[in-house]
Amino acid sequence: MAGGDLRSPDTRAAAEQGRVAGSDLRSPDTRDAAGSVRAAEPTIVHTIVVRSGDFDWSDAGVGAAGALGLVAVAAGALAAGGAVVRTRHA
């Protein structure tokens, strides 16, 4: 060991080259990849929303099916756990 220095050889070499340890906490692979990445131009998307005043039956069907499913789950829970008869012991 060089004079009681307990650092690894890589750490000593980095310190001798003048790099400050801990200034960039990214991995070396991430630093290399970030140097070659170019920012993409933003894409502008125009969306036109047309709303009609008509009743949407498909949305109503989805809502009704969801409500029916919740009722079925509640009925199943009551049937499974609601049939317990409790008696008092004297």
Rosetta silent file (secondary structure, phi, psi, omega in degrees, C-alpha in Angstrom):
SEQUENCE: MAGGDLRSPDTRAAAEQGRVAGSDLRSPDTRDAAGSVRAAEPTIVHTIVVRSGDFDWSDAGVGAAGALGLVAVAAGALAAGGAVVRTRHA
SCORE:     score description
SCORE:     0.000 S_00000001
   1 L     0.000  148.409 -176.758    0.000    0.000    0.000 S_00000001
   2 L   -89.488   93.873  172.668    1.136    3.479   -0.751 S_00000001
   3 L    65.350   30.997  177.982    1.678    5.240    2.571 S_00000001
   4 L    78.877   12.332  178.544   -1.384    3.883    4.382 S_00000001
   5 L   -76.956  116.356 -175.291   -3.808    5.123    1.715 S_00000001
   6 L   -91.014    6.408  178.478   -6.825    2.825    1.992 S_00000001
   7 L   -76.169  156.486  177.685   -8.469    3.985   -1.252 S_00000001
   8 L   -71.571  159.772  179.206   -8.724    1.630   -4.214 S_00000001
   9 H   -57.838  -36.864  179.059   -6.255    2.083   -7.071 S_00000001
  10 H   -65.066  -39.477  179.934   -9.015    3.476   -9.295 S_00000001
  11 H   -67.336  -40.779  178.093   -9.944    6.073   -6.674 S_00000001
  12 H   -64.410  -41.583  179.968   -6.317    7.109   -6.237 S_00000001
  13 H   -64.504  -39.630  178.710   -5.856    7.435  -10.019 S_00000001
  14 H   -65.744  -38.779  179.457   -9.006    9.565  -10.307 S_00000001
  15 H   -67.750  -35.975  179.336   -7.810   11.818   -7.482 S_00000001
  16 H   -69.247  -28.689  179.570   -4.399   12.222   -9.127 S_00000001
  17 L   -81.286   -6.739  175.283   -6.064   13.274  -12.381 S_00000001
  18 L    94.596    6.746  177.891   -7.872   16.060  -10.542 S_00000001
  19 L   -76.267  141.769  177.614  -11.421   14.714  -10.675 S_00000001
  20 L   -92.299  118.538 -179.627  -13.589   15.544   -7.705 S_00000001
  21 L   -69.784  135.812  176.508  -15.194   12.399   -6.344 S_00000001
  22 L    91.528   -3.389 -179.170  -18.906   12.683   -5.778 S_00000001
  23 L   -75.724  -33.649  177.671  -19.561   15.634   -8.077 S_00000001
  24 L  -124.530  109.018 -173.632  -21.369   13.493  -10.666 S_00000001
  25 L   -87.938    4.592  177.624  -23.235   10.598   -9.093 S_00000001
  26 L   -76.754  156.384  177.959  -24.265    9.033  -12.394 S_00000001
  27 L   -72.059  159.370  178.696  -22.649    5.794  -13.504 S_00000001
  28 H   -58.351  -37.049  178.646  -19.939    5.981  -16.196 S_00000001
  29 H   -63.797  -39.850  179.498  -22.277    4.350  -18.721 S_00000001
  30 H   -66.967  -40.902  177.898  -24.930    6.979  -18.042 S_00000001
  31 H   -63.296  -41.090  178.942  -22.415    9.803  -18.429 S_00000001
  32 H   -64.784  -42.765 -178.452  -21.213    8.346  -21.742 S_00000001
  33 H   -68.465  -35.726 -178.392  -24.750    7.921  -23.063 S_00000001
  34 H   -68.388  -26.565  179.740  -25.782   11.434  -22.003 S_00000001
  35 H   -72.826  -24.087 -176.435  -22.954   12.936  -24.001 S_00000001
  36 H  -104.167    2.333 -177.805  -24.178   11.469  -27.274 S_00000001
  37 L   -89.968  131.317  176.841  -27.911   12.097  -26.879 S_00000001
  38 L  -108.512  140.041 -179.243  -29.415   14.929  -28.857 S_00000001
  39 L   -69.788  135.703  178.746  -32.699   16.484  -27.848 S_00000001
  40 L   -83.084  151.653  176.333  -35.531   15.772  -30.253 S_00000001
  41 L   -70.531  141.101  178.968  -37.677   18.529  -31.637 S_00000001
  42 L   -68.420  145.490  178.554  -41.076   18.716  -29.979 S_00000001
  43 L  -100.742  126.722  179.963  -44.012   17.394  -31.963 S_00000001
  44 L   -96.636  124.649 -179.085  -47.058   19.624  -32.089 S_00000001
  45 L  -117.284  125.331  177.262  -50.348   17.752  -32.225 S_00000001
  46 L   -99.990  127.105 -178.994  -53.592   19.551  -32.975 S_00000001
  47 L  -119.700  129.495  177.731  -56.710   17.867  -31.624 S_00000001
  48 L  -110.376  122.582 -179.789  -60.200   18.870  -32.604 S_00000001
  49 L  -107.305  122.940  178.814  -62.960   17.762  -30.256 S_00000001
  50 L  -109.775  120.522 -179.941  -66.477   17.767  -31.616 S_00000001
  51 L  -108.874  135.640  176.217  -69.202   17.454  -29.016 S_00000001
  52 L  -110.895  160.221 -179.122  -72.754   16.686  -29.887 S_00000001
  53 L   -87.713    2.080 -177.857  -75.809   17.224  -27.754 S_00000001
  54 L   -75.977  155.699  177.062  -77.084   13.685  -28.341 S_00000001
  55 L   -74.950  131.595 -178.756  -77.274   11.084  -25.593 S_00000001
  56 L   -93.285  103.809 -176.341  -74.343    8.666  -25.797 S_00000001
  57 H   -70.315  -28.890  179.797  -75.795    5.192  -25.388 S_00000001
  58 H   -68.016  -39.864  176.310  -72.406    3.461  -25.317 S_00000001
  59 H   -65.365  -39.028  178.528  -71.341    5.483  -22.260 S_00000001
  60 H   -65.258  -38.296  178.393  -74.661    4.722  -20.596 S_00000001
  61 H   -64.858  -40.657  178.349  -74.177    1.003  -21.304 S_00000001
  62 H   -64.572  -42.641  178.909  -70.718    1.018  -19.756 S_00000001
  63 H   -64.991  -40.965  179.365  -72.040    2.780  -16.666 S_00000001
  64 H   -66.355  -40.497  179.148  -74.972    0.384  -16.347 S_00000001
  65 H   -64.404  -39.675  178.033  -72.704   -2.656  -16.712 S_00000001
  66 H   -64.823  -41.969  178.944  -70.383   -1.287  -14.007 S_00000001
  67 H   -65.687  -40.808  178.283  -73.291   -0.665  -11.652 S_00000001
  68 H   -63.760  -38.499  176.941  -74.671   -4.149  -12.297 S_00000001
  69 H   -63.515  -42.170  178.148  -71.246   -5.635  -11.556 S_00000001
  70 H   -64.481  -39.606  177.781  -71.035   -3.780   -8.240 S_00000001
  71 H   -63.509  -40.855  179.790  -74.522   -4.983   -7.283 S_00000001
  72 H   -64.626  -41.654  178.460  -73.522   -8.563   -8.123 S_00000001
  73 H   -64.552  -42.642  179.374  -70.364   -8.331   -5.997 S_00000001
  74 H   -64.895  -40.502  178.783  -72.338   -6.869   -3.080 S_00000001
  75 H   -65.451  -39.326  177.511  -74.993   -9.593   -3.362 S_00000001
  76 H   -64.973  -39.171  178.695  -72.287  -12.276   -3.412 S_00000001
  77 H   -66.391  -40.127  177.891  -70.635  -10.798   -0.344 S_00000001
  78 H   -67.747  -38.341 -179.880  -73.942  -10.727    1.514 S_00000001
  79 H   -68.247  -36.084 -177.857  -74.742  -14.288    0.478 S_00000001
  80 H   -77.859  -42.677 -174.292  -71.353  -15.564    1.594 S_00000001
  81 H  -107.296  -12.901 -175.697  -71.017  -13.688    4.863 S_00000001
  82 L   -87.252   -6.602 -175.565  -74.535  -12.627    5.707 S_00000001
  83 L   -90.554    8.522 -179.005  -75.925  -16.099    6.370 S_00000001
  84 L   -78.163  124.980  179.715  -74.163  -16.499    9.735 S_00000001
  85 L  -100.133  126.133 -179.918  -76.708  -16.962   12.537 S_00000001
  86 L  -106.408  131.628  178.806  -75.578  -15.806   15.942 S_00000001
  87 L  -118.234  150.046  178.278  -77.208  -17.246   19.030 S_00000001
  88 L   -94.618  134.686  176.249  -76.862  -16.098   22.594 S_00000001
  89 L   -97.407  132.111 -177.720  -75.786  -18.607   25.164 S_00000001
  90 L   -84.719    0.000    0.000  -77.369  -18.278   28.551 S_00000001
